[in-house]
Amino acid sequence: MKPNCWEFKKCGREPGGAKSKEFGVCPAAVEPRLNGVNAGRNSGRACWALTGTLCGGKVQGTFATKLCNCLQCEFYKLVMSEEGSSFQNSTQILARLAPASSGLGPH
């Protein structure tokens, strides 16, 4: 079984984790819209596309501000290597997170 980010990083922010009370539950551990992306549970193998994840001992902000750090992350590199040609990149992941079109179109 491939590890999710909270298992690999041992951050303790998964539901019931050692640091979940102090820092809150990580969105990667509970965000269901990315379930199955890069063979992960919830968003556990697409964490670089979410805000509010804990990296380097602090909660990370927006996607744009954290992406540079994430591209250097050992977990990111592991997922990219393990998934090979099936790897879903940030553009594909963000498209899945985008709000659905309202369907109203022009009047």
HUCORFEN-V504869 format. One record per helix or strand. SS is the DSSP state (H for helix, E for strand). FROM is the first residue (numbers start at 1). LEN is the number of residues. If there is no record, write none. Layout:
{{SS FROM LEN} {SS FROM LEN}}
This chain:
{{H 5 5} {H 20 4} {H 27 4} {H 32 3} {H 37 3} {H 47 3} {E 54 2} {E 58 2} {H 63 9} {H 74 13} {H 90 8}}
